């Protein structure tokens, strides 16, 4: 990453992925991470992997991921498997030490993104954000519809296309679709979504000043957030 890009990421690094000497310290000091995280108490029992749905179908292993973090193996940031987790929190629920590999994954993903790794994984979410900005929150985003069609087949699409007539046959009122476009767009603009979108679509180059807004010192609640000024190694 270029020096100017690193400077533009300063707020994200400070409040989300603070610059610490080790991956473990970064994970513990991130604003995403609860104080109760049991990372240092991990006994590598494998309960997390045994209960992980993603581990059944991919090479993803929460136990191995935690081990690599504790060993400060930074190559984990480039490992494709960190993108297999889908945040079901089964690992955290089953862990006898209250560790949360899913939380650690979230921090690792942000660290990877900060370094321009895995930006292509965000394409779907960028598409959803654009759709919501244009159509509001009362309609299923186009990318979501395509995924549902792939998972459920053409019959589901046919059902969606004829939903109004089906509802009429069942004696149901027409759907109440509110105009929420302006509200959603205001939220996306206020949180810097469009600036981040430009940065992601540029492959991690150019101005990313929008990243600083959601986690900047001015917007963090200093009374309710214990991680307001992360200090590594303390």
C-alpha positions in Angstrom: 0.0 0.0 0.0 1.2 3.5 -0.8 2.2 5.9 2.0 -0.6 8.3 1.2 -3.2 5.5 1.3 -1.8 4.4 4.7 -2.2 7.9 6.1 -5.8 8.1 4.8 -6.5 4.9 6.7 -5.3 6.2 10.0 -8.7 6.4 11.7 -9.6 2.9 10.6 -6.3 1.5 11.9 -6.6 3.4 15.2 -10.1 2.4 16.1 -10.8 -0.8 14.2 -7.4 -2.4 13.6 -4.9 -0.5 15.7 -1.2 -0.9 14.8 0.0 -3.5 17.3 3.1 -5.7 17.3 1.2 -8.9 17.0 -2.0 -10.1 15.4 -3.3 -11.2 18.9 -2.9 -7.7 20.3 -4.6 -6.2 17.3 -7.5 -8.5 17.6 -7.9 -7.8 21.4 -7.6 -4.0 21.0 -10.0 -3.6 18.0 -13.2 -1.7 18.7 -15.0 -4.8 17.4 -13.7 -7.0 20.2 -15.4 -7.4 23.6 -13.2 -7.2 26.7 -14.3 -10.8 27.5 -12.6 -12.3 24.5 -10.9 -15.5 25.5 -8.2 -15.5 22.9 -5.3 -15.9 25.4 -7.2 -18.7 27.1 -7.6 -20.9 23.9 -6.6 -24.5 24.6 -6.9 -25.6 21.0 -9.6 -28.2 21.9 -11.2 -27.9 18.4 -14.8 -27.4 19.7 -15.0 -24.4 17.4 -14.1 -26.3 14.3 -16.3 -29.2 15.2 -19.4 -26.9 15.4 -18.5 -24.7 12.4 -20.8 -25.2 9.3 -18.2 -23.6 7.0 -15.6 -26.1 8.1 -17.7 -28.9 6.8 -17.6 -27.7 3.2 -14.4 -25.6 3.0 -10.8 -25.7 4.3 -11.7 -23.1 6.9 -10.7 -24.1 10.5 -11.4 -21.7 13.4 -9.0 -23.6 15.6 -6.2 -23.3 13.0 -7.0 -19.7 12.5 -6.7 -18.9 16.2 -3.5 -20.9 16.4 -2.0 -18.8 13.6 -3.1 -15.6 15.2 -1.5 -16.6 18.5 1.7 -17.5 16.6 1.6 -14.1 14.8 1.5 -15.7 11.4 0.7 -12.7 9.2 0.3 -14.9 6.2 -3.2 -15.7 7.5 -4.3 -12.3 6.1 -3.7 -13.7 2.6 -5.4 -17.0 3.3 -8.5 -17.5 1.2 -10.2 -19.4 4.1 -10.7 -16.3 6.2 -13.5 -15.4 3.8 -15.4 -18.7 4.3 -16.8 -17.7 7.8 -20.4 -16.3 7.6 -20.7 -15.1 11.2 -23.0 -17.7 12.7 -21.1 -17.5 16.0 -21.4 -21.2 16.6 -17.7 -21.2 17.5 -18.2 -18.6 20.2 -21.2 -20.4 21.5 -19.4 -23.7 21.9 -16.0 -22.4 23.1 -15.3 -23.4 26.8 -13.0 -20.4 27.2 -15.4 -17.8 25.7 -13.1 -17.3 22.7 -14.7 -15.9 19.5 -12.9 -16.9 16.3 -15.7 -15.2 14.4 -14.7 -11.9 16.0 -11.1 -12.5 15.2 -12.0 -13.2 11.6 -13.7 -9.8 11.3 -10.6 -8.1 12.5 -8.4 -10.1 10.1 -10.6 -9.3 7.2 -10.4 -5.6 8.0 -6.7 -5.8 8.3 -6.5 -7.6 4.9 -8.8 -4.9 3.3 -6.6 -2.2 4.8 -3.7 -3.7 2.9 -5.7 -4.1 -0.3 -6.2 -7.8 0.0 -9.5 -9.5 -0.8 -11.3 -6.3 -2.1 -13.0 -8.5 -4.7 -14.8 -10.2 -1.8 -16.7 -6.9 -1.2 -18.2 -6.6 -4.7 -21.5 -8.1 -3.6 -21.9 -5.8 -0.7 -21.0 -2.8 -2.8 -23.7 -3.8 -5.3 -26.2 -4.2 -2.5 -25.3 -0.7 -1.2 -25.7 0.9 -4.6 -29.1 -0.8 -5.1 -30.3 0.4 -1.7 -29.2 3.9 -2.5 -31.2 3.8 -5.7 -34.3 1.9 -4.5 -34.6 2.2 -0.8 -35.0 -0.6 1.8 -38.5 -1.9 0.8 -37.3 -4.0 -2.0 -35.0 -7.0 -2.2 -31.6 -5.9 -3.7 -31.0 -7.2 -7.2 -27.8 -9.1 -6.2 -29.8 -10.8 -3.5 -32.5 -11.9 -5.9 -29.8 -13.4 -8.2 -28.4 -15.4 -5.3 -31.9 -16.6 -4.3 -32.6 -17.7 -7.9 -29.4 -19.6 -7.9 -30.2 -21.3 -4.6 -33.9 -21.9 -5.0 -34.4 -22.1 -8.7 -36.6 -20.4 -11.3 -39.8 -21.3 -9.5 -38.9 -18.8 -6.7 -38.5 -16.1 -9.3 -41.8 -17.0 -10.8 -43.4 -16.7 -7.4 -41.8 -13.3 -6.8 -43.0 -12.0 -10.2 -46.6 -13.1 -9.5 -46.6 -12.2 -5.8 -49.2 -9.4 -6.1 -51.7 -11.7 -7.8 -51.0 -14.5 -5.3 -51.6 -12.1 -2.4 -54.9 -11.0 -4.1 -56.0 -14.6 -4.3 -55.3 -15.1 -0.7 -57.3 -12.0 0.3 -54.2 -10.1 1.4 -53.7 -6.4 0.9 -51.1 -5.1 -1.6 -47.6 -4.8 -0.1 -46.9 -1.5 1.6 -43.7 -0.3 -0.2 -42.5 2.9 1.4 -40.3 5.4 -0.4 -37.1 5.1 1.7 -34.6 6.0 -1.0 -33.7 9.4 0.5 -33.4 8.0 4.0 -31.1 5.2 2.9 -29.0 7.4 0.8 -28.6 9.9 3.6 -27.3 7.1 5.9 -24.9 5.8 3.2 -23.6 9.3 2.6 -23.3 10.0 6.3 -21.3 6.8 7.0 -18.9 7.4 4.1 -20.2 4.5 2.0 -19.7 6.1 -1.4 -16.1 7.1 -0.7 -15.3 3.6 0.4 -17.1 2.2 -2.7 -14.8 4.3 -4.9 -11.7 3.1 -3.1 -12.8 -0.6 -3.3 -13.7 -0.3 -7.0 -10.3 1.3 -7.7 -8.6 -1.7 -6.2 -7.4 0.1 -3.1 -5.9 3.1 -4.8 -6.9 6.8 -4.5 -8.6 8.8 -1.9 -10.2 6.9 1.0 -11.0 9.8 3.2 -14.5 8.4 3.7 -13.1 5.5 5.7 -12.2 7.9 8.5 -15.8 9.1 9.2 -17.5 6.2 10.9 -14.6 5.6 13.4 -13.2 9.1 13.7 -12.6 10.6 17.2 -15.5 13.0 16.6 -18.0 10.2 16.0 -17.0 7.6 18.6 -19.1 7.7 21.8 -16.4 8.4 24.4 -18.8 7.6 27.3 -19.9 4.1 26.1 -16.9 2.7 24.2 -14.1 1.2 26.3 -11.9 1.0 23.2 -12.1 4.7 22.3 -8.3 5.1 22.4 -6.8 1.6 21.8 -3.4 1.2 23.5 -1.3 -1.8 22.3 0.8 -3.7 24.7 -0.8 -2.1 27.8 
